[in-house]
Amino acid sequence: FRAALELADNPNSSYSINHELARNLMSQKRFAAAKNYIDAARGMNGLKPDQIASCNNLLIDWYLAQKRYDEVIETAEETLAITDKINVNWLARAYAKQAVAYYYKKDYAQANQLIKKSNAVQGATWGKDPYFTKRIEKALTSKK
């Protein structure tokens, strides 16, 4: 991948390679190295709105792995604030990732509201997790 990145003339291929390298490094729990590629992908000029949302999602995964839940919420808000038309799956996923962050912060009511928003995004297939929805509901019930 690194050699391909050096040879890539196409900005989109460089973007994809940075993105994939970051994912691979995260799967190896090499988070510091992964962050460099996330930043490289996010810092590229001329990214399309879906690419920005994709980069945000990758960064959110990185923050979740670091248990940096406030940054998860903020970065998901950046995705939700994209005013250009983006794939509805990015919106559903942003709500779902916020729900995860609030769940780990033990704010189950907020997590519940956000997972409902994720599930309500018309046409989305990502970010809809019945198992996680049940976990939130169980946490809310046990809290009462």
C-alpha positions in Angstrom: 0.0 0.0 0.0 2.7 2.5 0.9 4.5 2.0 -2.4 1.2 2.4 -4.3 0.5 5.6 -2.4 3.8 7.0 -3.5 3.1 6.1 -7.1 -0.5 7.2 -7.2 -1.1 10.3 -9.4 -4.9 10.2 -9.0 -6.0 12.2 -6.0 -9.0 9.8 -5.5 -6.7 6.8 -5.4 -4.4 8.5 -2.9 -7.5 9.2 -0.8 -8.6 5.6 -1.0 -5.2 4.3 -0.2 -4.9 6.6 2.9 -8.3 5.5 4.0 -7.5 1.7 3.6 -4.1 2.0 5.3 -5.8 3.7 8.3 -8.4 1.0 8.5 -5.8 -1.8 8.3 -3.6 -0.1 10.9 -6.6 0.3 13.2 -7.4 -3.4 12.9 -3.8 -4.0 14.1 -4.4 -1.6 17.0 -1.7 0.7 15.6 -3.7 3.8 16.3 -1.0 6.4 16.2 0.1 5.3 12.8 -3.5 5.1 11.6 -4.2 8.6 12.7 -1.5 9.9 10.3 -3.4 8.3 7.4 -6.7 9.6 8.6 -5.3 13.1 8.8 -3.8 12.7 5.4 -7.1 11.6 3.9 -9.1 14.3 5.6 -6.6 17.0 4.6 -6.8 16.3 0.9 -8.1 19.1 -1.3 -11.3 18.8 -3.3 -13.0 16.0 -1.3 -16.6 15.4 -2.2 -19.2 15.5 0.5 -19.5 11.7 0.7 -15.7 11.5 1.0 -15.8 14.0 3.9 -18.5 12.0 5.6 -16.5 8.8 5.0 -13.4 10.4 6.6 -15.5 11.6 9.5 -16.8 8.1 10.0 -13.2 6.7 10.0 -12.1 9.3 12.5 -15.2 8.5 14.7 -14.1 4.8 14.7 -10.6 6.0 15.8 -12.1 8.1 18.6 -14.3 5.2 19.7 -11.3 3.0 20.0 -9.6 5.7 22.1 -12.8 6.1 24.2 -12.9 9.8 23.3 -16.6 10.0 23.3 -17.0 13.8 23.2 -14.9 13.9 20.0 -17.1 11.1 18.5 -20.2 13.3 19.1 -18.5 16.4 17.7 -17.2 14.6 14.6 -20.6 13.0 13.9 -22.1 16.5 14.2 -19.8 17.6 11.4 -21.2 14.9 9.2 -24.8 15.8 10.1 -24.0 19.5 9.2 -22.9 18.7 5.7 -25.4 20.6 3.6 -24.7 19.0 0.3 -26.6 15.9 -0.6 -24.7 12.9 0.8 -25.5 9.2 0.9 -28.2 8.8 3.6 -26.3 6.0 5.1 -23.7 8.5 6.4 -26.4 10.3 8.2 -27.8 7.2 9.8 -24.3 6.1 10.8 -23.5 9.5 12.3 -26.6 9.2 14.6 -25.8 5.6 15.5 -22.1 6.4 16.4 -23.4 9.3 18.6 -25.7 6.8 20.2 -22.8 4.5 20.9 -20.8 7.4 22.5 -23.7 8.4 24.7 -24.3 4.8 25.7 -20.7 4.5 26.9 -21.1 7.9 28.7 -24.1 6.2 30.4 -26.6 8.8 29.0 -29.0 6.1 27.9 -31.9 8.5 27.2 -29.8 10.5 24.7 -28.5 7.2 23.2 -32.1 6.0 22.8 -33.1 9.3 21.0 -30.2 9.1 18.6 -30.6 5.4 17.7 -34.3 6.2 17.0 -33.1 9.0 14.6 -30.7 6.6 13.0 -33.4 4.0 12.5 -35.7 6.7 11.0 -33.4 7.8 8.2 -35.3 7.0 5.1 -33.5 4.7 2.7 -30.5 4.0 4.9 -29.3 0.5 5.6 -26.2 1.3 7.7 -26.4 2.4 11.3 -29.5 0.3 12.0 -28.6 -2.2 14.7 -31.5 -4.0 16.4 -29.1 -5.6 18.9 -27.7 -2.2 20.0 -31.2 -0.8 20.1 -32.2 -3.6 22.5 -29.1 -2.9 24.6 -30.1 0.7 25.0 -33.6 -0.2 25.9 -32.4 -2.7 28.5 -30.1 -0.1 30.0 -32.9 2.4 30.2 -35.2 -0.2 31.8 -32.6 -1.3 34.4 -31.9 2.3 35.3 -35.5 2.9 36.3 
